[in-house]
Amino acid sequence: MSEGFHDKIRAFIVETFLFGDDSEPLPGDLSLLENDLVDSTGVLELVGFLEADFGLAVDDADIVPANLDTVDRIAAFVERKKAA
C-alpha cells in the first residue's frame, strides 16, 4: 500500500475531524464510524476529499464501511481505484 496515500488520508482526518489534534495516535485500523469520529456528513466530506485530492470518481456503491471505515481501508480503496 502506498504510504503517501496513507499519510495524506490520515492528515486530512486529523485536520478535518479531530481539529488538528494529533496528540493521540490515529491507528490505521481504528473504525472512524464506530468511534464517532466521522458521521454521515463527514463521509461526504471524505468522499469530496478523495475525489479532489486523488482524482477519483467515487460511485454511490463505493460509499460503504468496507471502503471508508478506517485509514487502512480508505488507503486500500484509493489504491484500487487508482489502479483501475
Secondary structure, DSSP 4 states (H G I P E B T S, - for coil): --HHHHHHHHHHHHHHHSTT--SS---TT--TTTTTSS-HHHHHHHHHHHHHHH-----GGG-SHHHHSSHHHHHHHHHHHHH-
